């Protein structure tokens, strides 16, 4: 049994549209930056070197719920496997550099930038806005738990950015870029002030502005209803001066949909309703099994090959967005862009690092094979 016809057609379109090699182009991302401590949770410890790992979110949650039901404390052992630069800017910068570009990333990397960030990049320009927060990312086969101390980011707004980086310098860093990525609204609740500042203060200074802005809201379930509703107008206003694509996972999209009365039976219908309510050019929603895209005129859906034992899941959505960026730079639209996003994310979760451009092309070439004998409607 094979994949659905719509997905197969978009795979073919993506293959035909992707160039055999990349011409280096300028991209920029702002305005976060986090030190990620990637952690493993221990289910059972046998001796100092032998343990059984917690494989699922359910197992982790059950341990906590069981303790609560017994009215007792909960003790879970974990350990840090590695540290890496995290956040929207760090993940997108890393992925785009490996794919063959020279990004500029603007965010909270430390004063001066911490070695966690500087060691990660060779071709990426870093502009720091201040000290770096910490996130503990507990990895499971079916997802992750992120425990973040991001109070510094909660205070970040347009005024702070302009005090850390003079406006003309910021304009010079973003001018003549093809794409600007912005994230995350969930950890920067004052992000609407940044959207407003970009539209009002920065865009008039740019001689050759980016062709598109990619917005990653991240887990907006942590934001209040009032915060989300207040953000709609400045986001829609930004789309008046530059096309905006909002890229979210299922949980994030459903939270936004619930607040904005964007109902729909299928995921692509929810995306279409959200696109209308937010007043942006595109909404993209990605999950482990499908990705959808909605504009005012079109809807697209692509099936995604799942992996039972991922190497890593933290920042899979960021790598999906890196694939969208590659497609945008190659003038690929519609469902073929979803294939590109799923291919970069698919490579990443299977290998634990972003692909080179050749590895990305190879993944797209064998996209159908990765479904095996699973049935997809």
C-alpha positions, 0 to 999 in steps of 0.5 A: 500500500502506498501514500496518497496521490496528493502527497505523491504529486507534491513530492514530484513537484518538489524534486523537479523544482529544487536546484541541484546546488544552492546559490548562497543567499542572505537570511536573518533570524531573531530574537531569542537565544537559549542554552539547551541542556538535552536530558534523559530521564531514568526509569530504573537504575541498576548500577552506576553504568546501567539504567533503563531510560523512560521512553515515552511522555506517558511514562514520565507523566504517569510517574508524576500522577502516581505520586500525586495520587499518593499525596507524596513527592515525586523523584525522577533522576535525569542527566544532561547528555549535552548542551547546545545553542537553542531557541528559534535563532540558534536552531534556524541558524545552525540548520541554514548554515549546514544547508549552505547559507550564511545566516545572521542571527540576532538574540540573547547569546550572552555578553559577550556571546557564550561559548555554547553559541560561538562554537556552533557556527562557522559562517553565521554572524551573531548579534547579541541582545543580552544574557542567555536563558536556560532550557532543560529539554527532556527527550522521549521517543514520542516528544519532549518536556521543556523546562525553561527559565526564560524570564529574560525573554519575557521582558524582551520588547522592541524598545529593548532590542533598539537599546541593545542594537542601534536601529541603523545597525539592525537595519543593516543586518536585515537589509538585503536578506531574502527571508526574516524568521521571528520566534518565539511568541510563546517565550517573548510574550511582547513579540507583538511590540516587535512586529509593530516596531518592524513595520513602523520603524525598521521597514521604512529604513530598508532599501531591499527588505526581505521578501517574506517573514516566517513567524514561529509562535511556539507553545502559545498554550502558556500565553493568556487569552488576552495576550493572544488576542492583542497580538492579532492586529499587529501581526496582520498589520505587519502582513500589510507591508511584507507577506507573513507565514505563520508556522505552528505545530498541531497543539499551537495551532489548535490553541490559537484556533480556540481563542480566535474561533477558527473551527474546522473538521480537518487540520487543513480546515483549521489552518484555513480558518486561522489564516483568515482570523489572523489576517496573514498570507499563509498558515502552515501546520506541521505534525508527525503524520501530516503537514498542511498549508492554507492561503486565502485561495488554496489549501494543501496537505502532505503526509509525513513518514513517521519514525518510531525511535527518533534520535532527537525531537527537540527543535524538529519544528525549527528544522521543518521551518528551515526546510520551508526557508530553503523552499522559499529561497528556491521559489517553491510554493504550495504543497511542494514547500511542505515536502521540503519542510518535512524532509529537513525535519525528517532527516534531523529527527533520524540523525540528530543533526541538520542535513547538508543540501545533498543529504536533504536532496537524498531524503526528498528522493526517497521520501516515499520509501520511508512510509514502508507499508503503512496506510495513509488516507 
